[in-house]
Amino acid sequence: MKFDKNKHCFVAVDPKTREQLFVPLSELGQMVVKEVERIEINAPPADLGPLRKELSEKMASVFLAMQKEFDRKLAEIQEATLHEAERRFRAGLEAMAVVSRDQANEPIDLDAVPVLVNEVKSQGVPVTEKAVIAAADRHVARIYQITAGRS
């Protein structure tokens, strides 16, 4: 079957009579359906048991791989979340200690507050007692905002 540009239709050959048929584009779908209905399949139904088993095994292996990948990513997320929660908790404790010592006019040991010192370093600010106190103030303010929101 090929398309005739001049007549704007498909040209087909009838397999029985060998005569040319001119099929308009609008009727092509109906003709294909009729030809498909005319075709008879004389083959016995195939035994799909082995194919089903193979497909089932492949799907099971794909599912297990997906489950393993999901579990791995979930563990990564849980670990990161736990690490961040622990960091925030330690920062809060260190901040309370720094603010308490600052209010009592006591010196602040920068080696005793590594989370706050790392936070100040990551901001690109020189690590001084004043910078650590400012970081501690931010953490304490955040903690009080969180607890005030729960009341």
Protein Blocks (a to p, Z undefined) as FASTA:
>chain_A
ZZdfklopacdddfklopacdddfklmmmmmmmmmmmpccfbdcddfklmmmmmmmmmmm
mmmmmmmmmmmmmmmmmmmmmmmmmmmmmmmmmmmmmmmmmmnopacdfklmmmlmmmmm
mnopacdfklmmmmmmmmmmmmmmmmmmmZZ
